[in-house]
């Protein structure tokens, strides 16, 4: 087949069978999943040509083919999944290496809000405001580069942002074209590299507190606020000892790696928040929880003999169980699902509590 016989990636439509395409492997990853038949490995990544890019999933894939190779794929299919058109490669398909060939890939970037980001669209365009900027020098490919990192937020959420070489400025509002979306420790993050375009812009909206219903949260997202009643208080919540040197949680009063380092106090609490539309587990530490308990940070120390495990556990349960809260934090993903890491927590004011209670009562009538 000559190149003109292959369809362009930008022209591929969902629901097509027995396709033949030629493309460059832009990225290639694999994942293991467990099911009733045991452990299965599947492959996924990005295909690209001069017209654009498309995600793919493969249940079989040649071990000799790597990212950067140009391939011909026979008998593949397309299907829409989560509103994204994908190429599917199965046991009937053939993936044939085209050795010595190269193919220019046109990057296509989907315009998204932060709440809609997923790794299924790995390169995106979006805009927002930068905050929490920090900077450090690091070595990359044998050269020293400046690494900037902080948060990018819009009117739907907040996400961690990392930039190699391109400066981030506190409070600046920017438009980013071609940022890479990835997932790390259950959180999404954005990366700016040499191929990313960053332009100053003026936002057409105000960034305020983002109160969302739990039913509308479908994936990891930062900087959201939920409101509801705390139920199912975790019985293992309470006082935690940590090593003052490495911050490791201690089972006794000595750190195995730093036996001479004194221990410090921390808190851990978990409970379920229910807002009438759904529920989610919340976890929090001493910074957001101590004000709720009425304890000052400077008083939360081992030398304060009024602090005990039993007392802290009872106080946490008294202040949290069955109470109504407004909670700000970051939603993260783990093997058991989504959970909310608490950044700040405050009781609902009386007027809002009455309105919220009436809304819940209406749902059960």
Helices and strands as residue ranges (DSSP letters): G 3-5, G 9-11, E 19-35, E 38-49, E 52-58, E 70-81, E 84-89, E 94-97, E 110-111, G 114-116, E 123-140, E 143-153, E 158-164, E 173-184, E 187-192, E 197-200, G 214-216, E 221-231, E 238-243, E 263-274, E 279-284, H 286-293, G 297-299, H 309-320, E 324-334, E 337-347, H 350-363
